[in-house]
Each structure stands twice: as structure tokens, then as C-alpha cells.
């Protein structure tokens, strides 16, 4: 394989990585706990946020915990999708 072929292959891989990353960025990921639903896009930007339960003053700390659970749930889904689509490139490009 000559240098030109290697460069062409690298450019194809870069285009493929960029395309897959753009696909992930446009996707929506639902993070959910018992009390909260949060939707993020693949860039980890919040798209929507819902509190599913009536909250009184005593439940404030529990609500905060439920929000964290929902955020972690959504981020886990984003990470899984990224690994699924881009994992094969990780060792070559240092993405993860």
C-alpha cells in the first residue's frame, strides 16, 4: 500500500467517523428515574425536562437524587450509542 492509498483510507475513515458522530448528535436520549424524565441530544444538551410526581417541600432532596439518576441514565445511553457506532475507531483515533 502506498502513501496515497493510506491517505485516502484515512480520509474515508475520517468522513465515516464524522458522519456517525453527526448521527449521534442528532439523536435524542431519554434519561428516566421514578420522578423525572430528561431528554438530551447526543451533544449532551438538554432538550426537555419533566417532573413526573407532585413534590412537596420534604421531597426536595429525593427529587435532586432522581434528577441525577435520570441524567446518568441518559448519559449512559449516549455513551453506549457512541461506543456502538464509533468503538471500532477508538483505538486508532483516541476517541474514548
N, C-alpha and C positions, 0 to 999 in steps of 0.2 A: 504494500500500500504506500503510495507516495504522499508527500506533504499536502498536495492539493486535495486529494481524496479525504485525508484526515480532517482538513479544514471544512470541507463540505459536510462531512459526517457530523462534526462538532456544531456547525450551523443548523443542520437539521434537528439535532438534539436540542439545541437552544430554542428553536421555534416550537418544538413539541413541548418542552418544559413551560415556555411562556403561555402557550395555548391552554395547557392543563391548569396552570395557575390562574389564568383568567376565568376558566370554567368554575373553579373552586370559589374564586372571589365573588362570582355572581350567584352562587348557591345560597340558600337560606338554611340555617341550622337551629332547630328548636332545642332550647335548654329548659328542662322542666323539673320542678320539685312539687311537693304536695300543694304548696300555696302559690307558686309563682311560675309563669311561663315567660321566657325571654327568647326572642328571635334575633340571631346575629347573621350577618353575611360572612362569607369566607375571609374577609379582611378583619373580622372580629369587631365590626361596628354594630351597635345595637339598632335593629330595625323596628322592634316593638317590644313592649313590656306590659305584662298583665299580672295583677294581683287577683288570685282566684278565690280568696277567702276574706270574709269580713274580719277586720283586725281591730281589736281594742288595745288600749294602752299597755296592758300587761303582756301582749304578744309581740311587742316590738323586737325584742331580742330574737325570738323564734323566727320572725319574718326576715330579719337580717341573715340568719343562718340559711333560710330557704332560698333567699336570693343568691347567696354564694353557691349553694348546691346547683341551682339552675344554670348559673354562669359556668361552673366547672363542667356540667353536663354538656352544654353547647360547645365549649372549647374542646372537650374530648372528641366530639363528633367532627369538628373541623380538623383536628389532628389526624383522626382515622381516615378521613377523606383525602387529606393531603398525602398521608403515607400510602394510601391505596393508589393514588394517581401519580405520585412523584417519587415514591420509595425506591424505584429501580434506578433513579438518577442520584440518589443521596450520596452514595459512596464516591461518585465521580465528581460531584459539584459542591459537596459540603452543605447541602440544603438543610439537613437536620442535625 
